[in-house]
Amino acid sequence: MKTLYWFTRDLRMHDNAALLAAARSDMLLCVYVVDPRWFANGPFQCRAMGEHRWRFLWQSLTDLERSLRALGQRLHIAFGEPEQALPGLVHQHSVDRIIRSRQPGTIEAQQWQTLQQKLPNTLFQEFETLSLYTEGSLPMPLSELPGTFSQFRKRIEKQGERGPDLLRIRTLTALPPPPGFPEDNRGECPPIPEPSSALTFTGGETAGLARLQEYCFGNHGIATYKETRNALDDWDSSSKFSPWLANGSLSAREVAATIEDYERQHTRNDSTYWLWFELLWREYFYWYALKHGSHLFRRDGVQRKHRQVTFYGHRFKAWFEGNTQYPIVNAAMNQLRETGYMSNRARQLVASCFVHELELDWRYGAAWFEQQLVDYDVASNYGNWQYLAGVGADPRGLRQFNLDKQAQQYDPDGAFVERWQGRSSQPVGLHTVDAADWPIL
């Protein structure tokens, strides 16, 4: 059998059930498709792929290419729309089967359906590699996924604290040969931006696994994760696993298994549990996106709850440029623009400001995050924005942060604002309630 393996958000050799299935072939063509539509402005005045994530992605592809070449394979990079590029490769190499990882997101689902229609004589197979669990091992049918995270977590942990499905899948040590070495058209890809001098991540499975070991067994940051994770501006205050998890350079199951390794070898406490807790938040949004489909992207959300929102271009511009009247929001937005990253706490603050103080349509904020974040994940991003906007999985409805209180609590000496904005924070904001975590680890 001749197989085309379509790499998407699974850019790794370890714990990859889809690649393991593809390896059972006589010939294997490994392909990654760079879609030019990622770099064009969308309906919310943003691109799907900004320069930070593009740099991180290209580094990840380069690392994957090295791993494949060590096994006599290679990564064919096609620049074009998948619906056009993949059928050409299938016909050129007489491919019998296409395999990819199962994807949340309506665009990804539409592409898969279009390919099946164009290639009716080709076998199509999907495997779950982005999640901790398979759909069959969830304690409920997907159609009955609970409406809140708390209900989901209780059902998962009831079947066994960490569940029965978290055994590592072996790392591949052999692959079938490629069909020669087809020419890439990677020269048509956008240029790779240089990293900034501020906080940067290096893409790829090698760097992701190294960070996992460093955080857990090197500096033992996992042992104090719950106490430090809300810091606004410190590399080791949180795990920083999210960029590698987002494009699949690091497996969520590998992270879960490493947490258990650490607990057996060192200590089991609230912090080690909380890292698992954040993995479960990510897991919930993955299945949430698959269940709700296009409603994940609609203004009224999965709750179909109408809110009177509009679009003020000057307010949106002030927000993403860091020129609002809220210094802590400005500092966080400047950090995001320069580095492609902001902390769990900062994401909640700027999203709350966007929805409540600026009274903007949450979808514009979600689209800006999609463009800017190095760890953008469609399910977590849009699920969290709906949550903060009161149209998603939050059982308590619309939530709002007290920005003044948050600044005093998380930046009491003004160091974060001083670094990223260059001026001291001033008391602003309204009396509000606290929101739940933004699961970025």
C-alpha positions as a printed Julia matrix, in Angstrom:
441×3 Matrix{Float64}:
   0.0    0.0    0.0
   1.18   3.51  -0.84
   0.37   6.09   1.83
   0.44   9.87   1.98
   0.83  11.1    5.53
  -0.48  14.64   5.92
   1.32  16.25   8.84
  -0.83  18.94  10.48
  -0.72  19.53  14.23
   1.3   16.39  14.96
   4.87  17.45  14.12
   6.62  14.71  16.06
   7.86  11.15  16.06
   6.89  10.28  19.67
   3.37   9.22  20.71
   1.94   9.55  17.21
  -0.69   6.91  16.49
  -1.39   8.33  13.03
   2.23   8.1   11.9
   2.47   4.63  13.41
  -0.45   3.55  11.22
   1.1    5.22   8.17
   4.32   3.3    8.77
   2.48   0.11   7.88
   2.9    0.82   4.17
   5.12  -0.16   1.28
   5.73   3.48   0.39
   5.24   6.61   2.49
   5.06  10.2    1.32
   5.25  12.64   4.27
   3.71  16.01   3.42
   3.14  19.31   5.15
   1.01  21.91   3.34
   1.61  25.63   3.91
  -1.65  27.31   2.96
  -1.23  30.81   1.47
  -4.62  31.77   2.92
  -3.0   31.77   6.36
  -1.1   34.93   5.45
  -4.03  36.91   3.98
  -6.34  39.19   5.96
  -9.54  37.51   7.11
 -13.01  38.85   7.89
 -11.92  40.26  11.27
  -9.01  42.35   9.93
  -6.41  39.79  11.03
  -4.32  37.07   9.42
  -4.6   33.46  10.51
  -0.79  33.19  10.81
   1.36  35.95  12.27
   5.13  36.13  12.18
   5.77  34.63  15.63
   3.83  31.43  14.98
   5.18  31.21  11.43
   8.77  31.33  12.71
   7.98  28.73  15.38
   6.21  26.52  12.83
   9.11  26.67  10.36
  11.56  25.73  13.11
   9.27  22.81  13.99
   9.17  21.64  10.38
  12.95  21.88  10.11
  13.34  19.74  13.23
  10.83  17.22  11.91
  12.71  17.04   8.61
  15.9   16.12  10.49
  14.12  13.35  12.38
  12.6   11.93   9.2
  15.9   12.0    7.31
  17.52   9.99  10.11
  15.04   7.21   9.19
  15.61   7.47   5.45
  12.5    9.61   4.95
  11.98  13.29   4.28
   9.3   15.97   4.63
   7.78  17.26   1.4
   6.6   20.85   1.91
   3.89  22.0   -0.48
   2.89  25.66  -0.64
  -0.74  25.86  -1.75
  -4.29  25.07  -0.75
  -4.5   21.47   0.54
  -7.59  20.8   -1.58
  -5.45  21.46  -4.66
  -1.96  20.35  -3.59
  -2.76  16.93  -2.13
  -4.78  15.46  -5.05
  -1.88  16.29  -7.36
   0.53  14.36  -5.15
  -1.91  11.45  -4.87
  -2.15  11.12  -8.64
   1.57  11.7   -9.21
   2.61   8.9   -6.83
  -0.4    6.54  -7.19
  -1.27   6.9   -3.5
  -3.82   4.45  -2.1
  -4.36   6.01   1.32
  -4.24   9.42   3.06
  -3.75   9.58   6.83
  -3.86  12.59   9.12
  -4.59  13.44  12.73
  -8.16  14.34  13.62
  -8.59  18.12  13.71
 -11.04  20.4   15.49
 -12.17  23.38  13.46
 -14.66  23.8   10.63
 -12.08  24.71   7.96
 -10.12  21.54   8.68
 -13.3   19.44   8.5
 -14.31  21.04   5.19
 -10.88  20.38   3.68
 -11.05  16.71   4.64
 -14.53  16.39   3.14
 -13.48  18.13  -0.08
 -10.5   15.83  -0.48
 -12.69  12.76  -0.05
 -15.01  14.05  -2.76
 -12.1   14.72  -5.12
 -10.45  11.36  -4.44
 -13.3    8.83  -4.2
 -11.0    5.85  -4.81
  -8.57   6.77  -2.04
  -8.82   5.45   1.51
  -8.99   8.22   4.14
  -8.09   7.59   7.8
  -7.94   9.9   10.8
  -6.39   9.19  14.21
  -6.66  11.09  17.48
  -3.19  12.37  18.34
  -3.96  15.86  19.68
  -5.85  14.72  22.75
  -5.27  12.76  25.94
  -8.15  10.41  25.22
  -9.75   8.9   22.15
 -13.44   9.51  21.56
 -14.13   5.88  22.38
 -12.43   6.12  25.79
 -14.36   9.19  26.95
 -16.85   8.4   29.74
 -19.7    9.8   27.63
 -20.68  10.01  23.93
 -19.4   13.18  22.28
 -23.01  14.31  21.78
 -23.4   14.26  25.57
 -20.24  16.2   26.4
 -21.06  18.25  29.53
 -21.72  21.94  29.09
 -19.13  22.9   31.7
 -15.54  21.91  32.41
 -16.24  20.98  36.03
 -18.77  18.35  34.99
 -16.35  17.0   32.38
 -13.44  16.81  34.85
 -15.53  14.94  37.41
 -16.65  12.39  34.83
 -13.06  11.87  33.62
 -11.6   11.5   37.09
 -14.39   9.22  38.23
 -13.22   6.54  35.79
  -9.75   6.6   37.36
  -7.89   9.68  38.52
  -5.83   9.98  35.35
  -7.84   7.58  33.24
  -6.89   4.25  31.65
  -5.89   5.6   28.25
  -2.6    7.36  28.89
   0.0    4.77  27.93
   2.79   6.13  25.75
   2.83   5.02  22.12
   6.32   4.04  21.07
   8.56   6.4   19.14
   9.11   5.2   15.61
  12.55   3.88  14.77
  11.86   2.82  11.17
   9.71   4.08   8.3
   8.99   2.79   4.79
  10.81   4.51   1.92
   9.57   7.67   0.17
   8.68   7.74  -3.54
  11.94   9.44  -4.48
  12.31  13.05  -3.47
   9.64  15.25  -5.07
  10.58  18.88  -5.43
   9.25  21.29  -2.82
   7.9   24.67  -3.73
   8.9   26.06  -0.37
  10.55  29.01  -2.1
   7.04  30.46  -2.43
   6.59  30.5    1.36
   6.75  33.84   3.19
  10.18  34.74   4.63
  10.98  33.53   8.13
  11.12  36.48  10.57
  14.06  36.87  12.92
  13.31  36.27  16.62
  13.01  39.34  18.82
  15.39  39.99  21.69
  12.58  39.4   24.2
  11.02  36.1   25.24
  11.28  33.6   22.38
  10.52  29.93  21.83
  12.38  27.49  19.59
  10.06  25.26  17.61
  10.32  21.52  17.16
   9.99  18.2   18.92
  13.59  18.31  20.16
  13.08  21.64  21.93
   9.65  20.62  23.24
  10.88  17.4   24.85
  13.87  19.27  26.28
  11.58  21.87  27.86
   9.42  19.11  29.34
  12.43  17.51  31.0
  13.91  20.82  32.1
  10.72  22.08  33.74
   9.89  18.81  35.48
  13.25  17.23  36.34
  15.72  20.08  35.79
  14.48  23.03  37.78
  11.51  21.18  39.37
   9.21  24.03  38.4
   6.32  21.55  38.34
   6.51  21.27  42.15
   5.49  24.95  42.59
   3.44  25.41  39.43
   0.17  26.32  41.16
   1.82  29.04  43.25
   3.77  30.68  40.4
   1.68  30.16  37.27
  -0.1   33.53  37.44
   3.1   35.56  37.23
   2.96  37.99  34.32
   6.56  37.99  33.13
   8.83  35.15  34.19
   9.96  32.23  32.0
   9.92  29.51  34.66
   6.79  30.67  36.49
   4.77  28.34  34.24
   5.57  25.34  32.1
   5.52  27.14  28.7
   4.55  23.82  27.1
   1.67  25.36  25.16
   3.49  26.35  21.9
   4.8   22.81  21.39
   1.45  21.29  22.35
  -0.34  23.62  19.93
   1.41  22.39  16.78
   1.91  18.86  18.06
   5.67  18.97  18.52
   4.88  17.76  22.03
   2.21  15.2   22.85
  -0.32  15.92  25.6
  -0.09  12.25  26.58
   3.68  12.55  26.91
   3.19  15.52  29.25
   0.64  13.57  31.3
   2.94  10.55  31.52
   5.88  12.77  32.56
   3.76  14.32  35.33
   3.13  10.82  36.66
   6.84   9.98  36.36
   7.68  13.04  38.43
   5.07  12.21  41.06
   6.46   8.69  41.43
  10.08   9.81  41.6
   9.82  13.06  43.55
   6.58  14.47  44.96
   2.85  14.55  44.35
   1.21  17.79  45.49
  -1.33  20.44  44.5
   1.02  21.86  41.88
   1.65  18.59  40.06
  -2.1   17.99  40.06
  -2.74  21.49  38.75
  -0.6   20.9   35.69
  -2.74  17.84  34.98
  -5.81  19.99  35.66
  -4.72  22.43  32.92
  -4.19  19.53  30.5
  -7.79  18.55  31.2
  -8.97  22.09  30.39
  -7.18  21.8   27.04
  -8.77  18.36  26.55
 -12.23  19.69  27.29
 -11.97  22.45  24.7
 -10.72  19.96  22.09
 -13.87  17.85  22.4
 -15.99  20.98  22.88
 -14.83  22.24  19.47
 -15.56  18.91  17.8
 -19.03  18.78  19.32
 -20.11  22.35  18.56
 -18.47  22.85  15.15
 -19.29  26.19  13.55
 -20.99  27.51  16.69
 -17.49  27.89  18.18
 -16.99  30.87  15.84
 -20.4   32.53  15.95
 -21.05  35.79  17.77
 -23.76  34.28  19.97
 -21.58  31.27  20.81
 -22.6   27.74  21.63
 -25.23  29.1   24.03
 -26.92  31.01  21.18
 -27.04  33.93  23.63
 -27.48  37.25  21.87
 -25.39  40.12  23.24
 -25.53  43.65  21.91
 -21.97  44.18  20.63
 -20.54  46.22  17.82
 -17.21  47.12  16.26
 -15.43  50.38  17.0
 -12.33  50.46  14.83
 -10.53  53.03  16.97
 -11.1   51.0   20.15
  -9.86  47.8   18.5
  -6.77  49.6   17.22
  -6.06  51.11  20.64
  -6.36  47.66  22.22
  -4.0   45.79  19.91
  -1.52  48.68  19.83
  -1.47  48.94  23.64
  -2.95  52.43  23.75
  -5.99  52.02  25.98
  -6.49  53.83  29.3
  -5.55  50.64  31.17
  -1.76  50.36  31.69
  -1.69  46.68  32.6
  -3.69  45.83  29.46
  -1.36  47.96  27.34
   1.72  46.26  28.78
   0.33  42.8   28.09
  -0.65  43.72  24.52
   2.81  45.14  23.87
   4.35  41.94  25.21
   2.12  39.86  22.92
   2.95  41.92  19.86
   6.69  41.7   20.47
   7.01  38.11  21.65
   3.92  36.21  20.47
   3.14  35.22  24.03
   1.43  36.41  27.19
   0.68  34.69  30.46
  -2.5   32.92  31.52
  -3.42  35.82  33.79
  -2.71  38.5   31.2
  -4.89  36.77  28.61
  -7.84  36.89  30.95
  -7.27  40.57  31.72
  -6.97  41.78  28.13
  -9.92  39.64  27.0
 -12.09  40.94  29.84
 -11.13  44.51  28.97
 -11.94  43.88  25.31
 -15.4   42.51  26.04
 -16.46  44.71  28.95
 -14.59  48.02  29.1
 -14.28  48.4   25.32
 -17.59  46.64  24.53
 -16.26  45.01  21.36
 -17.31  41.88  19.47
 -15.25  39.09  21.06
 -14.54  37.53  17.66
 -12.17  40.38  16.73
 -10.14  39.73  19.88
 -10.07  36.01  19.18
  -8.87  36.7   15.62
  -6.07  38.96  16.89
  -4.94  36.24  19.28
  -5.03  33.76  16.4
  -2.69  35.98  14.41
  -0.3   36.83  17.23
  -0.04  33.86  19.59
   2.84  31.44  19.11
   0.73  28.85  20.95
  -2.53  29.47  19.08
  -4.88  26.5   19.35
  -8.25  26.84  17.63
 -10.26  25.0   20.29
  -8.69  26.62  23.35
  -8.57  30.09  21.81
 -12.16  30.33  20.64
 -13.47  28.31  23.59
 -11.82  30.7   26.03
 -12.98  33.84  24.24
 -16.55  32.56  24.29
 -16.12  31.75  27.96
 -15.02  35.31  28.8
 -17.73  36.79  26.57
 -20.46  34.88  28.4
 -21.64  32.89  25.38
 -19.68  29.68  25.91
 -18.9   27.09  28.57
 -19.05  29.35  31.63
 -21.91  28.26  33.93
 -21.94  31.66  35.68
 -22.44  33.72  32.55
 -20.74  37.0   31.74
 -17.59  37.64  33.79
 -15.52  40.76  34.25
 -12.19  41.44  35.91
 -11.44  44.37  38.15
  -8.36  45.62  36.3
  -7.2   47.83  39.14
  -7.39  44.98  41.65
  -5.64  42.61  39.27
  -2.81  45.07  38.64
  -2.28  45.58  42.36
  -2.28  41.83  42.98
  -0.09  40.64  40.09
   2.07  43.7   39.39
   2.25  45.44  42.79
   5.54  47.23  42.09
   4.61  48.09  38.51
   7.61  46.21  37.1
   5.61  44.47  34.38
   4.01  47.71  33.2
   7.34  49.5   33.41
   9.06  46.9   31.25
   6.41  46.64  28.56
   4.92  50.12  28.59
   7.46  52.32  30.32
   5.05  54.06  32.68
   3.42  53.25  36.0
   0.0   51.71  36.29
  -2.86  53.92  37.46
  -5.9   52.62  39.36
  -8.72  51.85  36.9
 -11.59  49.42  36.55
 -14.87  48.38  38.1
 -15.81  45.99  40.88
 -15.99  42.55  39.26
 -15.74  38.81  39.84
 -12.79  36.57  39.08
 -12.8   34.29  36.01
 -11.6   30.76  35.49
  -8.2   29.74  34.15
  -7.1   30.14  30.55
  -5.56  26.68  30.03
  -2.2   27.45  28.41
   0.0   25.63  30.96
